Amino acid sequence: MRKILILGLCLLSSWGVFAQEQTDPEVTQDPKVQEKIKNLRIAYISDKLGLTPEQAEKFWPVYREFSDKRREIRQEFVESRKDIKQDNPDQAKQEELVKLGLALKQRELDLEKIYSERLLKVITAQQMLNLRRAEGDFQRIILEQIQQRRTMQQRNETIRERNQRLKQRN
C-alpha cells in the first residue's frame, strides 16, 4: 500500500516538472552558472531531506544518475517538438507528437519507478516524499530568480534608452 501511495505521489509531482524544464538560454549555456545551480540544488535538497552524511554519500550518485536519464528523456521530447511543429495543420503529425509525448512520459514514469526503489534503499519513505516537494520548490525558486533577472534587465534597458533620448535632446 505504501509503495502505491509513493508511486502515485511521484507520478503527480512529475507531470508539472516535465513542462518546466525549459530555462533561460544564458543559464543553460554558461558552465559556471550551471555548476552553481547544481551546487545550490545539492545543498537545498540535502537540507530539505535532512540527509545524514552516510545517506548523502549513497543518495547523490543514484540521484544524479536518475536526473541525467530523466533529462535525456525530456530533451528527447523537446527535440521532437522542434521537429514536429505543434501548429502543423497535418493531423497525422499532430497525433504523432501526442503519442510520442505519452510514450516519453511513460518512459519517464518507468525510470522513476526503478530509481524510486533504489532510492528507498538509501532514504526513508518520508524523505522520498520530501524529495519530490524539494525538487519542485527548487525549480520554482530558480524560475523566479530567472524572471527577476529578466525584469531587472528590461528595467535597465528602459533606463538606458531613456537616458540616451535625454542626451540626444540636450
Backbone as CSV, one residue per row, in Angstrom:
resi,resn,N_x,N_y,N_z,CA_x,CA_y,CA_z,C_x,C_y,C_z
1,MET,0.826,-1.189,0.000,0.000,0.000,0.000,0.874,1.258,0.000
2,ARG,1.925,1.228,0.804,2.803,2.390,0.896,3.511,2.643,-0.432
3,LYS,3.903,1.578,-1.124,4.557,1.733,-2.422,3.608,2.361,-3.439
4,ILE,2.347,1.965,-3.391,1.355,2.541,-4.314,1.167,4.021,-4.023
5,LEU,1.100,4.382,-2.757,0.966,5.785,-2.376,2.160,6.599,-2.852
6,ILE,3.356,6.077,-2.644,4.570,6.768,-3.071,4.593,6.914,-4.581
7,LEU,4.242,5.850,-5.276,4.220,5.887,-6.734,3.219,6.920,-7.242
8,GLY,2.046,6.965,-6.633,1.037,7.942,-7.030,1.509,9.366,-6.810
9,LEU,2.119,9.614,-5.677,2.628,10.960,-5.394,3.758,11.334,-6.343
10,CYS,4.611,10.363,-6.647,5.704,10.611,-7.601,5.145,10.960,-8.970
11,LEU,4.135,10.236,-9.379,3.524,10.475,-10.679,2.921,11.872,-10.747
12,LEU,2.176,12.232,-9.714,1.552,13.556,-9.698,2.585,14.677,-9.711
13,SER,3.655,14.503,-8.975,4.649,15.574,-8.898,5.468,15.690,-10.173
14,SER,5.614,14.598,-10.897,6.474,14.643,-12.087,5.805,15.306,-13.278
15,TRP,4.497,15.296,-13.378,3.824,15.872,-14.548,4.098,17.365,-14.666
16,GLY,4.004,18.089,-13.589,4.232,19.528,-13.646,5.673,19.883,-13.950
17,VAL,6.589,19.088,-13.447,8.007,19.369,-13.669,8.392,19.094,-15.121
18,PHE,7.715,18.168,-15.775,8.054,17.788,-17.145,8.025,18.999,-18.066
19,ALA,7.038,19.859,-17.909,6.907,21.027,-18.778,7.802,22.176,-18.353
20,GLN,8.362,22.118,-17.151,9.119,23.240,-16.631,10.612,23.145,-16.890
21,GLU,11.054,22.197,-17.674,12.481,22.012,-17.895,13.108,23.110,-18.742
22,GLN,12.304,23.931,-19.398,12.867,24.988,-20.215,13.347,26.100,-19.298
23,THR,14.594,26.524,-19.511,15.156,27.581,-18.688,15.765,28.645,-19.574
24,ASP,16.304,29.658,-18.976,16.927,30.766,-19.665,18.129,30.265,-20.469
25,PRO,18.216,30.594,-21.775,19.347,30.134,-22.578,20.697,30.573,-22.018
26,GLU,20.756,31.744,-21.418,22.006,32.214,-20.837,22.448,31.294,-19.714
27,VAL,21.497,30.820,-18.933,21.806,29.943,-17.815,22.292,28.598,-18.335
28,THR,21.636,28.054,-19.350,21.993,26.726,-19.834,23.302,26.725,-20.604
29,GLN,23.775,27.872,-21.071,24.995,27.927,-21.857,26.236,28.213,-21.020
30,ASP,26.094,28.794,-19.875,27.235,29.175,-19.051,27.557,28.055,-18.064
31,PRO,28.698,27.374,-18.250,29.038,26.255,-17.360,29.190,26.677,-15.897
32,LYS,29.678,27.906,-15.663,29.827,28.371,-14.281,28.468,28.492,-13.603
33,VAL,27.495,29.009,-14.341,26.147,29.151,-13.784,25.532,27.772,-13.560
34,GLN,25.729,26.862,-14.508,25.217,25.501,-14.355,25.805,24.845,-13.110
35,GLU,27.096,25.013,-12.914,27.753,24.409,-11.748,27.223,25.021,-10.451
36,LYS,27.009,26.328,-10.464,26.490,26.996,-9.274,25.083,26.495,-8.947
37,ILE,24.247,26.365,-9.967,22.887,25.863,-9.754,22.933,24.420,-9.249
38,LYS,23.814,23.632,-9.819,23.963,22.238,-9.392,24.338,22.166,-7.910
39,ASN,25.296,22.985,-7.501,25.710,23.005,-6.092,24.601,23.504,-5.178
40,LEU,23.867,24.511,-5.643,22.741,25.006,-4.849,21.659,23.939,-4.709
41,ARG,21.409,23.201,-5.796,20.413,22.123,-5.757,20.834,21.066,-4.730
42,ILE,22.093,20.691,-4.754,22.587,19.683,-3.808,22.395,20.163,-2.374
43,ALA,22.793,21.394,-2.113,22.669,21.935,-0.754,21.203,22.037,-0.339
44,TYR,20.355,22.522,-1.248,18.937,22.715,-0.938,18.257,21.381,-0.641
45,ILE,18.450,20.418,-1.543,17.794,19.123,-1.378,18.344,18.393,-0.153
46,SER,19.654,18.445,0.051,20.237,17.796,1.230,19.642,18.372,2.503
47,ASP,19.493,19.688,2.539,18.923,20.351,3.706,17.454,19.961,3.896
48,LYS,16.678,20.006,2.829,15.245,19.707,2.928,14.980,18.250,3.312
49,LEU,15.869,17.353,2.887,15.687,15.941,3.222,16.284,15.599,4.572
50,GLY,17.189,16.440,5.061,17.866,16.137,6.309,18.756,14.905,6.174
51,LEU,19.487,14.830,5.068,20.334,13.670,4.803,21.491,13.593,5.790
52,THR,21.730,12.406,6.285,22.924,12.191,7.094,24.102,12.079,6.129
53,PRO,25.329,12.241,6.603,26.488,12.087,5.708,26.523,10.721,5.020
54,GLU,26.131,9.672,5.754,26.116,8.332,5.164,25.063,8.235,4.067
55,GLN,23.885,8.807,4.322,22.828,8.793,3.312,23.247,9.596,2.091
56,ALA,23.815,10.772,2.322,24.207,11.643,1.213,25.225,10.954,0.309
57,GLU,26.155,10.231,0.930,27.194,9.541,0.168,26.589,8.507,-0.786
58,LYS,25.520,7.851,-0.373,24.870,6.837,-1.204,23.783,7.445,-2.097
59,PHE,23.130,8.494,-1.591,21.998,9.096,-2.297,22.413,9.830,-3.573
60,TRP,23.427,10.686,-3.489,23.732,11.576,-4.604,24.186,10.877,-5.879
61,PRO,24.970,9.829,-5.830,25.296,9.149,-7.100,24.055,8.567,-7.797
62,VAL,23.159,7.967,-7.015,21.940,7.391,-7.599,21.041,8.506,-8.130
63,TYR,20.886,9.563,-7.355,20.019,10.669,-7.767,20.566,11.352,-9.023
64,ARG,21.878,11.550,-9.107,22.483,12.164,-10.304,22.240,11.303,-11.542
65,GLU,22.413,10.004,-11.377,22.183,9.076,-12.485,20.728,9.175,-12.958
66,PHE,19.804,9.170,-12.002,18.382,9.310,-12.325,18.108,10.640,-13.019
67,SER,18.640,11.721,-12.478,18.413,13.049,-13.054,18.945,13.148,-14.474
68,ASP,20.115,12.566,-14.721,20.693,12.593,-16.066,19.812,11.837,-17.060
69,LYS,19.343,10.673,-16.662,18.489,9.887,-17.559,17.146,10.576,-17.780
70,ARG,16.596,11.184,-16.733,15.326,11.911,-16.866,15.511,13.110,-17.787
71,ARG,16.626,13.795,-17.657,16.918,14.954,-18.512,17.013,14.527,-19.978
72,GLU,17.621,13.363,-20.229,17.732,12.854,-21.599,16.348,12.606,-22.209
73,ILE,15.458,12.016,-21.426,14.102,11.756,-21.913,13.390,13.065,-22.212
74,ARG,13.493,14.019,-21.322,12.834,15.315,-21.521,13.419,16.053,-22.716
75,GLN,14.729,15.944,-22.895,15.384,16.590,-24.034,14.913,15.963,-25.338
76,GLU,14.706,14.680,-25.319,14.191,13.979,-26.498,12.825,14.543,-26.887
77,PHE,11.982,14.815,-25.896,10.659,15.391,-26.180,10.793,16.801,-26.738
78,VAL,11.690,17.596,-26.155,11.904,18.963,-26.641,12.366,18.939,-28.100
79,GLU,13.303,18.052,-28.401,13.806,17.932,-29.772,12.697,17.492,-30.723
80,SER,11.861,16.576,-30.271,10.762,16.099,-31.113,9.762,17.216,-31.384
81,ARG,9.511,18.042,-30.399,8.590,19.176,-30.605,9.148,20.137,-31.631
82,LYS,10.469,20.287,-31.671,11.083,21.155,-32.673,10.909,20.556,-34.062
83,ASP,11.063,19.222,-34.152,10.951,18.543,-35.441,9.517,18.519,-35.956
84,ILE,8.580,18.327,-35.034,7.168,18.277,-35.407,6.501,19.521,-34.842
85,LYS,6.234,20.481,-35.680,5.632,21.735,-35.229,4.219,21.474,-34.712
86,GLN,3.903,22.054,-33.561,2.589,21.862,-32.963,1.486,22.500,-33.797
87,ASP,1.807,23.579,-34.495,0.793,24.269,-35.298,0.728,23.740,-36.726
88,ASN,1.399,22.625,-36.978,1.373,21.981,-38.288,-0.059,21.509,-38.557
89,PRO,-0.637,21.891,-39.706,-2.025,21.501,-39.978,-2.194,20.004,-40.264
90,ASP,-1.102,19.278,-40.440,-1.164,17.853,-40.724,-1.593,17.099,-39.466
91,GLN,-2.793,16.564,-39.493,-3.362,15.851,-38.340,-2.502,14.670,-37.926
92,ALA,-1.935,13.964,-38.885,-1.101,12.795,-38.570,0.132,13.205,-37.780
93,LYS,0.743,14.338,-38.134,1.930,14.816,-37.412,1.562,15.233,-35.989
94,GLN,0.403,15.875,-35.836,-0.040,16.269,-34.500,-0.279,15.037,-33.628
95,GLU,-0.919,14.017,-34.193,-1.159,12.784,-33.448,0.160,12.102,-33.093
96,GLU,1.101,12.156,-34.004,2.422,11.569,-33.763,3.092,12.236,-32.563
97,LEU,2.972,13.558,-32.479,3.562,14.295,-31.363,2.873,13.926,-30.045
98,VAL,1.555,13.809,-30.074,0.815,13.432,-28.865,1.253,12.042,-28.395
99,LYS,1.313,11.088,-29.326,1.707,9.719,-28.968,3.138,9.675,-28.450
100,LEU,4.014,10.427,-29.088,5.404,10.473,-28.637,5.489,11.055,-27.229
101,GLY,4.744,12.124,-26.981,4.733,12.725,-25.652,4.284,11.737,-24.590
102,LEU,3.243,10.977,-24.894,2.756,9.973,-23.942,3.771,8.854,-23.746
103,ALA,4.405,8.421,-24.825,5.413,7.361,-24.723,6.593,7.823,-23.875
104,LEU,7.017,9.067,-24.059,8.141,9.587,-23.277,7.763,9.757,-21.810
105,LYS,6.526,10.165,-21.550,6.073,10.266,-20.157,6.051,8.887,-19.510
106,GLN,5.649,7.881,-20.282,5.653,6.513,-19.745,7.075,6.054,-19.451
107,ARG,8.003,6.360,-20.352,9.404,6.013,-20.111,9.926,6.712,-18.864
108,GLU,9.522,7.975,-18.694,9.961,8.707,-17.507,9.371,8.084,-16.244
109,LEU,8.115,7.685,-16.298,7.484,7.034,-15.148,8.163,5.707,-14.827
110,ASP,8.468,4.917,-15.856,9.162,3.648,-15.643,10.530,3.886,-15.002
111,LEU,11.219,4.911,-15.487,12.521,5.270,-14.923,12.368,5.668,-13.453
112,GLU,11.332,6.434,-13.172,11.108,6.883,-11.799,10.781,5.711,-10.875
113,LYS,10.048,4.733,-11.368,9.750,3.545,-10.563,11.041,2.823,-10.181
114,ILE,11.901,2.630,-11.172,13.167,1.922,-10.941,14.017,2.660,-9.914
115,TYR,14.177,3.964,-10.122,15.048,4.731,-9.228,14.409,4.981,-7.875
116,SER,13.091,5.016,-7.804,12.436,5.153,-6.504,12.759,3.953,-5.628
117,GLU,12.731,2.768,-6.227,13.078,1.560,-5.471,14.526,1.632,-4.977
118,ARG,15.417,2.081,-5.844,16.827,2.190,-5.453,17.023,3.231,-4.360
119,LEU,16.332,4.363,-4.504,16.489,5.434,-3.523,15.886,5.051,-2.168
120,LEU,14.803,4.270,-2.193,14.181,3.858,-0.935,15.077,2.916,-0.125
121,LYS,16.098,2.382,-0.745,17.070,1.579,-0.013,18.074,2.469,0.720
122,VAL,18.093,3.762,0.336,19.060,4.695,0.906,18.389,5.698,1.844
123,ILE,17.199,6.163,1.465,16.480,7.161,2.260,15.122,6.592,2.676
124,THR,14.505,7.246,3.646,13.210,6.783,4.136,12.102,7.198,3.167
125,ALA,10.936,6.616,3.352,9.778,6.966,2.518,9.416,8.443,2.715
126,GLN,9.514,8.933,3.958,9.217,10.349,4.216,10.203,11.244,3.484
127,GLN,11.470,10.873,3.488,12.470,11.648,2.752,12.182,11.605,1.252
128,MET,11.694,10.482,0.770,11.346,10.356,-0.643,10.207,11.307,-0.991
129,LEU,9.219,11.376,-0.136,8.113,12.316,-0.350,8.619,13.762,-0.291
130,ASN,9.503,14.034,0.646,10.087,15.370,0.757,10.956,15.704,-0.453
131,LEU,11.567,14.698,-1.055,12.388,14.908,-2.246,11.550,15.497,-3.371
132,ARG,10.391,14.950,-3.605,9.519,15.461,-4.670,9.157,16.927,-4.422
133,ARG,8.843,17.231,-3.194,8.482,18.610,-2.839,9.691,19.531,-3.000
134,ALA,10.852,19.063,-2.546,12.073,19.874,-2.625,12.460,20.138,-4.072
135,GLU,12.314,19.130,-4.936,12.609,19.330,-6.364,11.726,20.424,-6.949
136,GLY,10.451,20.338,-6.663,9.515,21.347,-7.171,9.788,22.728,-6.609
137,ASP,10.060,22.794,-5.312,10.354,24.082,-4.678,11.621,24.696,-5.270
138,PHE,12.647,23.878,-5.467,13.888,24.401,-6.021,13.666,24.897,-7.448
139,GLN,12.913,24.148,-8.227,12.600,24.552,-9.606,11.899,25.914,-9.608
140,ARG,10.933,26.088,-8.723,10.210,27.368,-8.639,11.146,28.506,-8.238
141,ILE,12.029,28.246,-7.293,12.978,29.276,-6.858,13.854,29.710,-8.022
142,ILE,14.376,28.749,-8.772,15.231,29.072,-9.921,14.447,29.850,-10.971
143,LEU,13.231,29.403,-11.276,12.419,30.112,-12.274,12.098,31.543,-11.829
144,GLU,11.825,31.714,-10.536,11.572,33.062,-10.010,12.816,33.938,-10.143
145,GLN,13.978,33.365,-9.857,15.225,34.119,-9.982,15.467,34.536,-11.430
146,ILE,15.198,33.626,-12.354,15.363,33.944,-13.772,14.414,35.059,-14.177
147,GLN,13.173,34.974,-13.712,12.191,36.013,-14.043,12.603,37.357,-13.449
148,GLN,13.084,37.361,-12.231,13.550,38.609,-11.616,14.725,39.187,-12.391
149,ARG,15.616,38.318,-12.826,16.772,38.756,-13.615,16.322,39.401,-14.924
150,ARG,15.380,38.757,-15.591,14.858,39.311,-16.847,14.185,40.661,-16.620
151,THR,13.424,40.766,-15.561,12.744,42.021,-15.246,13.759,43.135,-14.999
152,MET,14.808,42.822,-14.242,15.845,43.824,-13.977,16.559,44.224,-15.262
153,GLN,16.826,43.264,-16.151,17.466,43.588,-17.419,16.567,44.492,-18.263
154,GLN,15.273,44.229,-18.265,14.341,45.067,-19.014,14.296,46.475,-18.430
155,ARG,14.272,46.575,-17.116,14.270,47.888,-16.470,15.538,48.663,-16.814
156,ASN,16.683,47.978,-16.730,17.946,48.633,-17.043,17.990,49.090,-18.500
157,GLU,17.464,48.278,-19.386,17.425,48.641,-20.805,16.522,49.856,-21.019
158,THR,15.404,49.887,-20.347,14.493,51.032,-20.443,15.166,52.301,-19.932
159,ILE,15.865,52.196,-18.830,16.574,53.359,-18.272,17.660,53.831,-19.232
160,ARG,18.412,52.893,-19.808,19.446,53.263,-20.791,18.848,53.983,-21.993
161,GLU,17.759,53.438,-22.494,17.101,54.077,-23.646,16.616,55.478,-23.286
162,ARG,16.034,55.635,-22.119,15.539,56.938,-21.674,16.696,57.920,-21.539
163,ASN,17.805,57.458,-20.968,18.983,58.327,-20.822,19.551,58.733,-22.178
164,GLN,19.554,57.816,-23.125,20.048,58.140,-24.467,19.155,59.181,-25.139
165,ARG,17.855,59.064,-24.965,16.936,60.054,-25.550,17.149,61.419,-24.914
166,LEU,17.381,61.435,-23.582,17.613,62.695,-22.901,18.921,63.336,-23.384
167,LYS,19.964,62.527,-23.584,21.238,63.054,-24.085,21.076,63.608,-25.486
168,GLN,20.284,62.945,-26.292,20.093,63.422,-27.662,19.319,64.739,-27.690
169,ARG,18.436,64.959,-26.760,17.679,66.221,-26.696,18.591,67.378,-26.293
170,ASN,19.540,67.097,-25.423,20.426,68.149,-24.914,21.492,68.408,-25.881
